[in-house]
């Protein structure tokens, strides 16, 4: 899922999700075009933070 979907599922802002990634709290996969792809595991991690 993309960052907007993750934000909707968790209620966490897109800026906060990017901050969590910057601080190495979550590790999204990246597509060839650079887009971040988040898994259900990332949903659980964001909810835990």
C-alpha positions in Angstrom: 0.0 0.0 0.0 1.1 3.6 -0.5 1.7 6.1 2.2 -1.7 7.7 2.0 -3.4 4.3 2.5 -1.1 3.6 5.5 -2.0 7.0 6.9 -5.8 6.3 6.6 -5.5 2.8 8.1 -3.5 4.0 11.1 -4.7 7.6 11.6 -1.1 8.8 11.6 -0.1 11.8 9.4 2.0 11.2 6.3 4.7 13.5 7.7 4.8 11.4 10.9 5.2 8.2 8.8 8.1 9.7 6.9 9.6 10.8 10.2 9.3 7.2 11.5 11.1 6.0 8.4 13.8 8.6 8.8 14.4 7.4 12.4 14.5 3.7 11.2 11.3 2.7 13.0 9.7 1.3 9.8 11.3 0.0 6.7 9.1 0.3 3.6 10.1 -1.4 0.4 10.8 0.9 -2.6 9.8 0.3 -6.2 12.1 1.1 -9.1 10.4 4.5 -9.4 11.2 5.3 -5.8 7.7 4.9 -4.4 7.4 3.5 -0.9 5.3 0.4 -0.5 4.1 -0.5 3.0 3.1 -3.9 4.3 0.6 -5.0 6.9 3.6 -5.4 9.2 4.3 -1.7 8.8 0.7 -0.9 9.7 1.2 -2.8 13.0 4.6 -1.0 13.6 3.1 2.4 13.0 0.2 1.7 15.4 2.6 0.6 18.0 4.6 3.8 17.9 
